[in-house]
């Protein structure tokens, strides 16, 4: 009995020497290591040549055919009676080949052997692990179809670095499917498992590294990359049972979820799901669920996938700590760690995002039972379930086109909750989730505006403060108890701003249209941002920004006084004195009238005529608004230019919303979008403010030492 270890190599210069050295030290007489270079573009093949180890040979493929072709080439030239396949970026244990020889000797009539793998997640460098010291090797003979059943549970028995196959059985099966670049190994294991039993060695004999630059890491997000594997499973299902069909369904489902979460094209994925539905691979409920996932925010799916891998990462960390404490001095020598490339930190913590979404939905449940429904609740519930039919039954003759556009957008946005039943609580939770995602998009966009070169680090550092302020904002909690367009319009607004910052023009235009259909007032905010942000350099040179802000608001108010007077006259004519809650302005220079409007804007949603009737909740809303506004105005003169530009735009837009507002409680809803931008800016500035210069011991001249003190990244 002899072993041939086959290692396909493609751009794994950082790992291949460690793998080959670790395996070469375990070779016995008649064993060999075959490294197949699949036209690498790095110096990995040269690293193997430089080792110059006995029993190691290097083969050069003529064309890049993928891992399946490389393994087949190595197997065709192998001299051993058994073939062990091992990846170039995984780590063998020092007793791997010895344990494998013992297992083969104990079960000479079997054809497939496998062993356990430890995991190193996210490309971390793996150290040689501990050697199991059990007095006797333990093995388990598993029945046919065991690989498929284990894969269905999410724990496949065989991988590309943990499977040894009899050479005769491998060649009789035809080897790997040539040309496959993803799922080529489970496709072969499924065919072998349908005909042969599998011997499992109850020991961790290698370490798997999930390297982000690896081939499998990128192909898992491509729709259709699993099709050959799925076709094999469906072909075997006719003879071996329904477990193969269920695994095929699970494989395409995971492929779709990874494609959405990792940035795949939604349109391509929807077409792929439709093809699977027509082919009978997916049934209608699962196809509908996957189609619904296509419209969910990617960050939510990424958070769920990140939580899915938390257990694996913790287990890997625990294993490394045990290794360092228990590894004997005679263990295999440690190889130097490869330097890890400097990367930008993630823009958000998936676990924190998930906690934020969960707490926000819990707030909606509490508000649902604590607050009464608004006057428009029944109308928007009817639109969510019946679309334009609900709009046409209303008396909207003067605003027919506007109502139809808003109703159509609202009906499209509530599609997921309508598919899940369409009751009012389901609609509320879905719209709340969409609104919270919009808040996160606002935070990401503000960080991009304030610090374009370091926005990910800034977003991560200010994330907790922003989420806390959003959850503490009273107005967004009160209005979540009713079905309204305000949260959805804010989500579309922030999706537009973030898409525009990312230069995704089509997405920006679509979401901008949805924003203006739901809340046309946001056109003013988008227009002012487009005008003021390019002028942030000039704003940075203004010394008295608060006075400039007041002068700008007064100038715009006087210029549009006739428009406000006409709107007030129309409101008095249509609704009478009871509807007009905001004070009237008698003339263009009526400073008292402007002051009363400002006071009413601060007190909203309470009326200036009876400020004590709002209750504790309204007082909390006023206190939060005043506190945030005072803090923002105090930071306005010292804020970085781009942050100051955002503050000036936000305050100007909120003043104009109040200036043209005529009804109490309307302004507190309309200012939801500008308030979230204000919260994001304050979270960024407050986080940056807490960063203090590093204290250094002055040993030279004060001027020279002071020049070494780091400054705030925003300045």
N, C-alpha and C positions, 0 to 999 in steps of 0.2 A: 504494500500500500504506500502510495506517495501522493503528496499534495502539490498542486499547482495554484499559486495565488495570482489572480489576474486583477490588475489595477488599471482602469482607464484614466488617462491623464489629459486634462484640458485646462490650462491656465490656473494651475494650483501650485505655483512655485513656492508659495509660503508654507505649504504643508507637506509636499511630497517627500522631502528628505526625511522628515520625522517618521512618516509612515513606513517607508522602505527600510530604514535602519531598525525600527522596532520589529518588523517582520523578519528581516534577514537574520537577526540574532536568534531566531527561534527555528531556523531551517534545520531539518535532519537530512540524512543521506537520501538522495533521490528527489528531494523537494526542490521547488524553483519558484521564483517570483518573475512574472511577466508584466512589465509596464508598457502599455500601449499609448503612445503619444498621438492624440487625435488632432494633429496640426495646431498645437498650442502657439500662441503669439507671445508668450513670455519665455523665461529661461528655465522652465520646469524640467524639460528633457535634459538640458545641460547639467542641472543639479543632480539628476540620477546618474549621468555619466561620471561626474566628479566623485561620486561615492565609491565607484569601482569595487563593488562588493561581490564575492563569489555567490553563484546561484541566482544572480539578478541579471536579467536581460531586458533590453529596451527595444521595442518595435516601433516603427514609424509608419503611421497610416498615410496613404497617398492623398486622401481627401478627408475633410471633416464630415464624418458620417454620423456623429452622435455617440452616446455611450453604448447603445445596443450594438452598433457595428464594431466599436472598439473591443467590447467584451467578446463578441463572436470571433474576431481576428485572433485575440489571445487564446481563446479556447481551441481554435483550429490547430494552433501550433504547440499546444500544451502537451507534455509528456506524462503528466501525473494521472493516476487512476481516479482522483477526485479533484474537483475544481472549487476553489474558494474565491468568491468575488468580494472585492474590497474597494471602497471609494478612496480617492486620493486625498480627501480632506478629513477623514475620520482617524481615530486613534486606536491602535490595537493594544490589548493588555499583554503583559509579558508572558502569560501562560496560554495564549490563545491557541496556537497550533498544537501544543501538547494536549490540551483538553479535547481538541477536535480529533486528534489521533486516537485518544482513548475512547471517545464516543463511537467512532467508526468501528473500532475493534470490538466494542461491546455489541454493536448492532450491524454485523456485516451484510445482512440481507436487505437493509433499507437503502433508500436512494437519496433522501434529502435530510440534512441536518441543519439546525438553527440554534442560536444562542441569544442571550439577552444583551441589550444595548443600554448604556447610560447616555444621557443627553446633555449637550452643551448648547444653550440657546443663544441666538443673536450673534453668532460669529465670535464668541469669546474663545480665547486660547485655552485648549485643554491640556492638562498635565497628565503624564502617565499615571494611571490609577492604581489602586491597591490590588494585590493578588489574592484571590480567594484561597483560604487555607483549609477547606473542608477535607476530611480524611479520604473521602471517596466521592468521585464525580457522580452527580445525580442526573438522570435523564428520564424523559417521559416520551413514550411513543404515542403520538396523536393520530386519530383516524383520518381517512380521506376527507377532503373538503374542510379540513381544520383551518387552513389559511383564510378561506373566504369567510368562515364564521368569525374568526378573530378580527378580520378587517371590518366586518360589519359592526363590531363592538368598538371600533376605533383603536385597536391594539394589534396590528398585523404581526403575525409570527415572523415572517421573512422580510428582510430588506436587502438592499444592494451591498451591505457591509456585514451581514450576519447570516449568510446562507452558503452552505457547501452542498454540492450536487455531484453525484456520480457522473464521471465523464461520459460513460456509455449512455446513461439516461438523458443527459443534456443533449447529446448529439442526436439521439432518437427523437427527442421532442422538437428538434429543429432550431434549438437555441433561442436567442432573443429575436423579436421581430426587427428585421433590419430597417433602419430609417427612423425608428421611434426615438424621440428625444425626451419624452416625459412618460412616466408610468410604464416604461419598458420592463422593469423588473417585476412589479406585481402582476403584469400580464403573463409572464412566464411562470411565476409561482402559482397563479391560479390554474394554469394548464397542468402543471406538475401535481398540484394538490388534488386534482380531480382523479388522478391515477395512482398516486403513491401516498404512503403515510409519511409523516414528518416526525423526526426525532428532535425533541427540544432539550437542549442542555441547560440545566437550571443554574446558570451562572452568568454574570455580567462580564463579557469577554472583549468588549470594544466600546468606544465612546463615539456617538454621532454628533457632528457639529452642523447646526442649521446656519450655514453661512449665507448672508443676504446676497452676495454676489454669485451664488451657485446657480446652476442651470435650473434645478427644480424649483428654487425660490422664485424665479421669474416666470417660468412656464405655468405655475399653478394658477396664475391670474388670467391666462388666455382662454377664452371660451372655446370649447372644442378640443383642447389639448388632450383630453382623456378619452376621446372617441374610439381609438383602436382598442383600448382596454375595455371599454364598455361593450364594444361589439363582441369581443371574446367572451365576456361574462354572459351576454345574452345568448350566444351560441351554446355555451355550456349549460345554460338554464334549462334547455329543452330535455337534456338527459340527466342532469344532476339535481334538479329541484329549484324551488322558488328562491332559495337563499342567494343564488347567483343574480337573479333579477333584482332582488332587494339591494344587494351591494351595488349593482349598476346604477340604481336610482340614487343611492346615497353618494356615489362618486360624482355624478353630474350635479347634484345639489351642492356639494362642497365646492366644486369647481365654479359654480355660479356665484356663491357667496364670496369666495376669495376674489373673483373677478371684480365684483362690485366694490369690495372693501379696499382693494389694492389699486384702484384707479382704472379699471377696464371700461370700455365704451358701453354706455347703457343701451344705445341703439343696437349695437352688435349683439349684446347679451339677450335682449328681448327677442331678436330674430332667432337666436340659437335656442332659446326656450320654446319658441313656437315650433321650430323644427323637431325638437324632442317630443313635444306634445303630439304632433302629427305622426311621428314614428312609433308612438305608443310607449316610449321609454318613461315619460312622465304622465301621470294621471292629472286630471283637471284640478283637483284641490292643490296639489303640490306646485303645478305650473302657475296657478293663480298666486300662491304665496310667494314664489320666486319673482314673479312679475311685480308684485307689490314691493319686494325688497329693492327693486331697481330704482324706486323713487325715494327710498329712505336716505337720510344723510349718511355719507360715507364714514364720518367720524363715529357715529353710533355703532356701525358694524365693526369698525376697527377697535372700539372699546370692548365689544363682546369677544372679538378674537384675541385681544390682549389678555382678558381675564381667563380665556380658555388655556393660555400658555403659562399662567402664573404658577400653577402647580408643578409643571415641568421645570421651570426655572428654579423654584425653591428646592426641588429635589436635587437638581444639579449642584446648587450651592452647598447643600448639606453633604453631598457626596464628596465634593472637593475639600470641605473642612475636615471630614473624617479621614480622607486620604493624607492630608498634611500632618494630622495628629498621629495616625497609626502606621504610616509607611515605615518599614524597617530601613536601617542604614544601607542594607545590601540590595535595595531595590534598584530598578533600572535608573540610569542617570537621567536627570532632568535636562531637557533641551531648552535653550533660551527662548523666551516668548517673542513672537513676532510683534513688531511695533504696530499698535492699533492706529488706523488713520484717524485724523481729527475730523470730526463730523459735527454738524450743527445739532444741538439738542432738540428733542421733539418739541413741537409748538404747544402741546398740551399733554396732560397725563390722562390716559384712558380711564383709569379707575376714578380719578377726580371728576371727569366728565360724566361717567355713569352715575356717580353719587349725586352730582348736581341735577341730572335728569330725574333720578328717582325722588329726590327731595322736592323738586318742582312739581312732579305729579302727585306726591302726597299733599302738597299745598293745595292743589286743585281739588282733591277729594275733600279736604277740610273746608275749602271755600264753597264747594257744592252743597254741603250740608249746613254751612253757617250763614251764607248770604242768600238774599232773594234774587230771582232772575230779573234781568233788565227788561225794558219794554220791547226791545228788538230781538229778544231771545227766541221767541216762537217763530219769528219771521226767518231768521237765519237757520234755525233747525229745519224749517220747511225747505229752504233752498238747498241745504246739505243733502236732503233725501230726495228732492224732486227736481232740482235744477231750475231751469228757466220757466218751467210751468208755475213755480211758486211766485216768480217775479211778475209774470203776466197777469196774475190775479190781483196784484196790488194797484192802487191808484197812483201811478207814477208817470202820468202823461207828460209832465214837463221835463222829467229826467229819464226818459225811456231808455235811451242808448247807454247812459251811465249805469243805470240799474241792471240792464242786461249784461253789460261787460263785467260788473262786479259779481253778479250772480253766477255767471259762467266760470269765472276764476275761482270763486268760493266753492262751487260744485266740484271742480277738478281737484282742488286742494284737499277736499274731504273724501276723496275716493277710498283711501285705505280704511278709514273708520266706517265708511258706508259698507265696504266689503266685510267688515267684522261685525256687522249687525245693524248699525245705523241708529242706535239709541243715543239719547242726548249725552249720557256720561261717557260713552265711547268717543263721540265727537269731541267732547271737552278735553279728554285726555290726549287725543291725537293732536288737536290744535295747540294744546299746552306744550306737548313735546316739540312740535314744529316751532313754536314761539321761543322755547328755550334754546333750540338749535340756532335760531336767528340771533339770540343774544350772544352765543359763542362766536358766531360769524362776525358780529359787530366788534367783539374784543379782538379777534384776529385782524380785522381790517384796521382798527385803530393802531394796533402795534405795527402794522406795515406802514402806516402813514407817519407815525412818530419816529420810528427807528427802522428805516428800510433795510439797512445792512445787518441788523441784529434783532430782527423782529421775533424770531423763534425763541431766543433766550429771554427777551423781554416778556413775551407772552407767557412762558412757563413761570417766570418769577412773579408776574402780577395776576396769574390765573385765580388763585385762591381768594384774593381780595375782591376781584371782579365778581366771582360767583357768589360770595357772601353778600355783597351789596345788592346784587340782583334779587336774591332770595329775600332780603330784608326790605326791598322796595314795596311799600304797601299798595300802591295803585295797581301794579301788575297782578297782585293777588286778588284784589276785589273783582276785577273785570274777568278773571279766569273762571268765575262761577257761572258765567253766561256765555252763550255762543255769539261772538261778535267778530268783526273783521279786523280789529286792531292788532291783535297778536300776529295773525297771518300776514297782514300788510307789512308789519315790522320785519318779519322773517324774510319776506320777499325783498324789502328794501336793503337789508344787510347782505342778502345773497347777491343782489345787484352790485353793491359796493365792493364786496370781496371778489366777485368775478371780474369786475372792471380792473381791480388792482392786479389780478392774475392774468390779465389780457385774454380772458375767455369771452370774446365779444358776443358770440351767439347766446351763451348763457346769460350774459349781462342784459342783452336786449330783451330776451324772453322774460326774465324776472323783472326788468324795469316796466315792461308792459303790464305784468300782473300787479306790480306795486301801484301804478297809476290808476289801474282799474279799481283796485280796492280802496285806495286812499289818494285821490288826486292832489291833496295838499302836499304830499311828499315831493312833488315836482319842484316846489320852492326850495326844499332842503337840498335836493340833488343839484339844482342849478347853482345855488350859493356855494356848495362844495366845489363844483367845477370851476367857479370863478375865483374863489378865495385861496384854495390850496396852492395853485401855482404862484400866488403872491405871498406865500409864507415868508419868503426872504425879506420883503418889505415890512411885513408885520413884525419881524424880529428886530427891526431898527426903530420901532415905535417905543418910546419910553413910557408914556401914559396910556396904556392900552384900555384901561377901564373908562377913561374919559372918551377915548376914541370909540369904544363900543356904545356908550350912551349917545354920542353925537350921531353915530351911524343909525341907531334905532330911531332916534328922533327925526332924522332926515327922511328915512323911508316912510315913517308914519305921516309926516306932513305931506309928502309927495303923493301918498295914496289915501289922503283923508276923504276925498270925494267918493272913492269906492266904498270905504267903510260907512259913510253916511248913507249911501244908497242901499247897502246891505241892511243897515239898521232900520231904515224906513220900510224895506220889504218885510223884515221880520216882525215889526210892529203891526203891519197890515195883515200878515198871514197868521200870526200867533197871538197877537194882543200883548198887553203889558206883562202878563204872567210869564211869557216865554223869554223876555229880554231881561237877563239877570246881570249882564255886564253893564257897567255905568256908561251913560251916553257922554260923548265929547261934543261940546257946544260949538267949538270953533277950531280952526287949524292950529292956533297957538294957545289952546286951553290947557295950560300946564296942570291945573287941578284935575281935569278930566283924565289926562294921561296918568297922573299919579293914582287916581282911583282905579283905573284899569289895571295898573301894576299891582296894587294891593289885592284886587279881586283875583288876578292871576296867581298870586302867592297863596291866597286862601282857598282856591279851587281844590276840591269840589264843594266847599262850603260857600254860602252866599255872603257877600259883604254886608247885606242888610241884616242878616241873622247869623253871625258867625258861631254862636254857641249851639246851634241845632245839629251840627254834624256828628257829634258823638266822639268817642275815643279813637275810633279808626280813622276818621277824617282828620282829627288833630295829629295823629301819627303821620299821616300823609303830608300834611303841611310842615310838620317838624322835619321830616326827612328831606323834603324839597328845599327848605330854608337852609338846613345844615349843609347839604351838598352844594347849593348855590354859593353860600358864603365861602366855603372852602375853595371852590373853583375860582371865585373872584379874587381871593387872596393870592392864589397861585398864578393868576393871569399875567401879571407884570413880570414874573420871574420864570415863566414856563418856556421851554424851547420853542422856537418859531412855529414849527408844524403843530405842536400841541396847542399853542396859543391860537393858531388859525382855527383849529377844531373847536376850541372853546368859544371863540367869537362867533363862528357860524352857528353853533348850538344855541347860544343865548339869543342871537338875533332871530333865529327861526322861532324859538319859543315865544319871544316877544310878539312877533308877527302873528303867530297862531292865537295868542291872547288878544291881540289888537283887533283881529277880525272875528273873534269868537263872540257869540251872543248868548250862549246858554251855559248854565252851571253844569258841571260834570262832563261837559263835552271837551273842555280844554285838557282835563287830566287824562283823557283817553288819547287825544291827538298828540300830546307831548310825550307819549310813551317812547317813540323812536328817538327823538332828541335826548330824552333822559337816559336812555341806555348808552348812547354815545358819550354823554357827560359822565356816566358811571365808569365807563371803560377808560376814559381819559384820566379820571381821578384815581382809578386803581393803578394805572401806569405811573402817574406822577407820584402818588403816595409810596409806591414800592421803590421807585428810584430815589425818593427823598430819604428813605431809611438807610440807604447805602452810604456808609461813612468812609472817608479816606483812611487808608491804612496808616497807622502811626509808625513812624520810623525814627530810629535813634540818630540824632544829628551829630555827625562826627566831623563834618567839613563846614563850609560856610553855609549860613541859613538859606541863601538864595539857591545854592546848588542842590541842597537836600530837598528843599521845597519843590523843586522842579520834578522830583521823582515821585511825588505823591499822585496817585491815579485820580482822575476826574470822573465825574458822573458820565455814563455812556450817552445820556440824552443831551448832554451839553457839548 
